[in-house]
Amino acid sequence: MFPAYREQKEDAEEAEKPGTPAQNELTAEVEVKNCIQHKSIIKARNEYYQIYKERFEGSIQEVMQKYDELRKEEERFAEYWKQNLAEITKKHI
């Protein structure tokens, strides 16, 4: 196949061998103290996320309503066309 593909496959096989550490492995945990500023940032983030979520859901509802209207209009037209076609074929054939 392709030489570059073969090389990637060999690298992946070497990384899967037991006892071989992964290249991007974290060796220590990180501790974060929740200070007042950190808590206020998280609170603000959550508030703005809620605003974003409400606006996003509202826009989705608008799009879905528009889609439903278009779909209903298309179904009405298809039924109208079907009736007209039946009438034309009855009269002329």
KOLMAR-561979 format. One record per residue: residue number from 0; residue in one letter; x, y, z of N, C-alpha, C in turn. Coordinates in nm, 4 decimals, m for minus. Layout:
REC,k,r,npx,npy,npz,capx,capy,capz,cpx,cpy,cpz
REC,NUM,a,X,Y,Z,X,Y,Z,X,Y,Z
...
//
This chain:
REC,k,r,npx,npy,npz,capx,capy,capz,cpx,cpy,cpz
REC,0,m,0.0836,m0.1174,0.0000,0.0000,0.0000,0.0000,0.0883,0.1241,0.0000
REC,1,f,0.0586,0.2246,0.0839,0.1371,0.3478,0.0872,0.2429,0.3407,0.1976
REC,2,p,0.3656,0.3838,0.1710,0.4711,0.3764,0.2724,0.4371,0.4565,0.3984
REC,3,a,0.3782,0.5735,0.3836,0.3450,0.6556,0.5003,0.2424,0.5848,0.5881
REC,4,y,0.1497,0.5165,0.5259,0.0484,0.4425,0.6001,0.1129,0.3296,0.6794
REC,5,r,0.2067,0.2600,0.6168,0.2760,0.1516,0.6857,0.3510,0.2029,0.8082
REC,6,e,0.4163,0.3180,0.7939,0.4916,0.3755,0.9052,0.3988,0.4132,1.0197
REC,7,q,0.2831,0.4696,0.9894,0.1871,0.5056,1.0935,0.1379,0.3808,1.1650
REC,8,k,0.1143,0.2756,1.0907,0.0659,0.1522,1.1493,0.1703,0.0923,1.2433
REC,9,e,0.2976,0.0951,1.2042,0.4041,0.0433,1.2898,0.4153,0.1262,1.4171
REC,10,d,0.4030,0.2603,1.4051,0.4075,0.3473,1.5232,0.2923,0.3158,1.6172
REC,11,a,0.1733,0.2922,1.5624,0.0557,0.2608,1.6441,0.0750,0.1282,1.7154
REC,12,e,0.1345,0.0288,1.6467,0.1581,m0.1008,1.7081,0.2582,m0.0905,1.8224
REC,13,e,0.3603,m0.0062,1.8068,0.4585,0.0121,1.9130,0.3958,0.0791,2.0349
REC,14,a,0.3053,0.1742,2.0127,0.2414,0.2453,2.1237,0.1462,0.1532,2.1987
REC,15,e,0.0930,0.0506,2.1326,m0.0016,m0.0397,2.1963,0.0660,m0.1469,2.2815
REC,16,k,0.1957,m0.1638,2.2684,0.2659,m0.2664,2.3452,0.2610,m0.2315,2.4934
REC,17,p,0.2379,m0.3324,2.5780,0.2347,m0.3052,2.7224,0.3700,m0.2573,2.7741
REC,18,g,0.3638,m0.1673,2.8673,0.4869,m0.1155,2.9260,0.5421,0.0046,2.8519
REC,19,t,0.4870,0.0364,2.7364,0.5315,0.1519,2.6595,0.4398,0.2695,2.6936
REC,20,p,0.4918,0.3746,2.7555,0.4044,0.4872,2.7918,0.3589,0.5640,2.6676
REC,21,a,0.2373,0.6164,2.6738,0.1854,0.6977,2.5637,0.2603,0.8301,2.5626
REC,22,q,0.2711,0.8918,2.4463,0.3489,1.0142,2.4335,0.2841,1.1330,2.5042
REC,23,n,0.1508,1.1415,2.5053,0.0817,1.2562,2.5631,0.0208,1.2252,2.6988
REC,24,e,0.0774,1.1372,2.7710,0.0213,1.0957,2.8988,0.0547,1.1964,3.0084
REC,25,l,m0.0447,1.2313,3.0906,m0.0211,1.3199,3.2048,0.0320,1.2359,3.3200
REC,26,t,0.1327,1.2849,3.3848,0.1916,1.2069,3.4930,0.1504,1.2576,3.6302
REC,27,a,0.0965,1.3782,3.6392,0.0572,1.4316,3.7690,m0.0797,1.4968,3.7581
REC,28,e,m0.1524,1.4939,3.8679,m0.2826,1.5595,3.8707,m0.2643,1.7076,3.8977
REC,29,v,m0.3604,1.7862,3.8525,m0.3569,1.9300,3.8736,m0.4679,1.9650,3.9708
REC,30,e,m0.4325,2.0369,4.0762,m0.5316,2.0795,4.1741,m0.5605,2.2273,4.1543
REC,31,v,m0.6901,2.2616,4.1573,m0.7308,2.4007,4.1421,m0.8156,2.4377,4.2628
REC,32,k,m0.7793,2.5459,4.3269,m0.8582,2.5932,4.4403,m0.9674,2.6842,4.3875
REC,33,n,m1.0871,2.6670,4.4387,m1.1997,2.7487,4.3959,m1.2048,2.8763,4.4796
REC,34,c,m1.1459,2.9814,4.4271,m1.1497,3.1102,4.4960,m1.2767,3.1842,4.4538
REC,35,i,m1.3010,3.2975,4.5132,m1.4209,3.3768,4.4856,m1.4266,3.4150,4.3380
REC,36,q,m1.3132,3.4553,4.2825,m1.3108,3.4947,4.1418,m1.3446,3.3766,4.0508
REC,37,h,m1.2904,3.2622,4.0830,m1.3171,3.1431,4.0032,m1.4657,3.1084,4.0070
REC,38,k,m1.5241,3.1143,4.1257,m1.6669,3.0840,4.1388,m1.7517,3.1843,4.0621
REC,39,s,m1.7129,3.3127,4.0657,m1.7906,3.4134,3.9936,m1.7774,3.3957,3.8426
REC,40,i,m1.6616,3.3538,3.7961,m1.6428,3.3276,3.6530,m1.7303,3.2112,3.6094
REC,41,i,m1.7328,3.1068,3.6904,m1.8147,2.9894,3.6560,m1.9628,3.0263,3.6581
REC,42,k,m2.0032,3.1064,3.7543,m2.1426,3.1495,3.7627,m2.1798,3.2305,3.6385
REC,43,a,m2.0943,3.3245,3.5994,m2.1204,3.4061,3.4797,m2.1239,3.3186,3.3550
REC,44,r,m2.0314,3.2245,3.3468,m2.0289,3.1331,3.2317,m2.1598,3.0568,3.2214
REC,45,n,m2.2088,3.0052,3.3334,m2.3329,2.9288,3.3338,m2.4525,3.0157,3.2948
REC,46,e,m2.4553,3.1404,3.3421,m2.5644,3.2316,3.3075,m2.5654,3.2594,3.1575
REC,47,y,m2.4482,3.2888,3.1014,m2.4412,3.3178,2.9587,m2.4679,3.1933,2.8747
REC,48,y,m2.4320,3.0781,2.9269,m2.4641,2.9548,2.8561,m2.6148,2.9354,2.8497
REC,49,q,m2.6848,2.9646,2.9598,m2.8304,2.9520,2.9606,m2.8940,3.0465,2.8580
REC,50,i,m2.8418,3.1693,2.8505,m2.8920,3.2651,2.7514,m2.8692,3.2107,2.6109
REC,51,y,m2.7488,3.1625,2.5852,m2.7151,3.1045,2.4550,m2.8071,2.9870,2.4234
REC,52,k,m2.8270,2.8995,2.5214,m2.9079,2.7801,2.5019,m3.0520,2.8171,2.4670
REC,53,e,m3.1074,2.9163,2.5377,m3.2441,2.9595,2.5107,m3.2561,3.0187,2.3703
REC,54,r,m3.1596,3.1015,2.3318,m3.1626,3.1603,2.1970,m3.1471,3.0529,2.0900
REC,55,f,m3.0578,2.9587,2.1134,m3.0350,2.8514,2.0169,m3.1610,2.7669,2.0010
REC,56,e,m3.2224,2.7283,2.1122,m3.3443,2.6480,2.1048,m3.4562,2.7252,2.0359
REC,57,g,m3.4638,2.8572,2.0619,m3.5628,2.9409,1.9946,m3.5406,2.9445,1.8449
REC,58,s,m3.4147,2.9572,1.8041,m3.3864,2.9607,1.6602,m3.4164,2.8263,1.5962
REC,59,i,m3.3918,2.7179,1.6673,m3.4240,2.5853,1.6154,m3.5753,2.5723,1.5977
REC,60,q,m3.6507,2.6223,1.6948,m3.7968,2.6171,1.6845,m3.8465,2.6957,1.5636
REC,61,e,m3.7880,2.8140,1.5403,m3.8270,2.8948,1.4246,m3.7978,2.8207,1.2944
REC,62,v,m3.6806,2.7606,1.2854,m3.6439,2.6871,1.1642,m3.7383,2.5689,1.1434
REC,63,m,m3.7685,2.4968,1.2512,m3.8565,2.3809,1.2389,m3.9983,2.4230,1.2004
REC,64,q,m4.0477,2.5352,1.2526,m4.1804,2.5843,1.2144,m4.1825,2.6193,1.0661
REC,65,k,m4.0794,2.6880,1.0201,m4.0701,2.7242,0.8788,m4.0646,2.5983,0.7931
REC,66,y,m3.9859,2.4995,0.8361,m3.9748,2.3732,0.7627,m4.1106,2.3037,0.7572
REC,67,d,m4.1824,2.3001,0.8693,m4.3138,2.2362,0.8721,m4.4109,2.3057,0.7777
REC,68,e,m4.4070,2.4401,0.7757,m4.4932,2.5146,0.6844,m4.4609,2.4800,0.5392
REC,69,l,m4.3336,2.4770,0.5061,m4.2939,2.4441,0.3691,m4.3324,2.3011,0.3322
REC,70,r,m4.3153,2.2108,0.4259,m4.3501,2.0708,0.4006,m4.5009,2.0568,0.3780
REC,71,k,m4.5813,2.1242,0.4601,m4.7269,2.1188,0.4426,m4.7670,2.1786,0.3083
REC,72,e,m4.7042,2.2896,0.2724,m4.7327,2.3525,0.1434,m4.6977,2.2584,0.0283
REC,73,e,m4.5861,2.1904,0.0405,m4.5454,2.0956,m0.0634,m4.6433,1.9788,m0.0726
REC,74,e,m4.6907,1.9292,0.0416,m4.7879,1.8201,0.0415,m4.9194,1.8648,m0.0215
REC,75,r,m4.9627,1.9885,0.0102,m5.0850,2.0419,m0.0508,m5.0696,2.0521,m0.2025
REC,76,f,m4.9550,2.1017,m0.2471,m4.9329,2.1145,m0.3906,m4.9300,1.9777,m0.4576
REC,77,a,m4.8669,1.8808,m0.3936,m4.8603,1.7456,m0.4510,m5.0007,1.6877,m0.4646
REC,78,e,m5.0851,1.7081,m0.3649,m5.2233,1.6599,m0.3712,m5.2998,1.7327,m0.4811
REC,79,y,m5.2823,1.8648,m0.4897,m5.3449,1.9455,m0.5940,m5.3019,1.8961,m0.7321
REC,80,w,m5.1733,1.8732,m0.7505,m5.1207,1.8276,m0.8785,m5.1763,1.6887,m0.9126
REC,81,k,m5.1845,1.6033,m0.8140,m5.2373,1.4681,m0.8346,m5.3823,1.4743,m0.8815
REC,82,q,m5.4643,1.5603,m0.8195,m5.6042,1.5746,m0.8595,m5.6150,1.6310,m1.0012
REC,83,n,m5.5357,1.7334,m1.0304,m5.5389,1.7918,m1.1645,m5.4948,1.6915,m1.2699
REC,84,l,m5.3924,1.6165,m1.2418,m5.3442,1.5163,m1.3360,m5.4501,1.4099,m1.3610
REC,85,a,m5.5188,1.3663,m1.2559,m5.6253,1.2673,m1.2704,m5.7386,1.3244,m1.3547
REC,86,e,m5.7735,1.4498,m1.3313,m5.8795,1.5154,m1.4078,m5.8414,1.5291,m1.5546
REC,87,i,m5.7187,1.5683,m1.5821,m5.6715,1.5837,m1.7204,m5.6701,1.4502,m1.7919
REC,88,t,m5.6200,1.3474,m1.7268,m5.6145,1.2150,m1.7908,m5.7541,1.1614,m1.8136
REC,89,k,m5.8482,1.1895,m1.7248,m5.9856,1.1431,m1.7406,m6.0518,1.2105,m1.8614
REC,90,k,m6.0281,1.3419,m1.8764,m6.0911,1.4170,m1.9850,m6.0279,1.3893,m2.1214
REC,91,h,m5.8996,1.3723,m2.1248,m5.8289,1.3677,m2.2528,m5.7816,1.2293,m2.2939
REC,92,i,m5.7930,1.1327,m2.2113,m5.7434,1.0001,m2.2499,m5.8571,0.9006,m2.2502
//
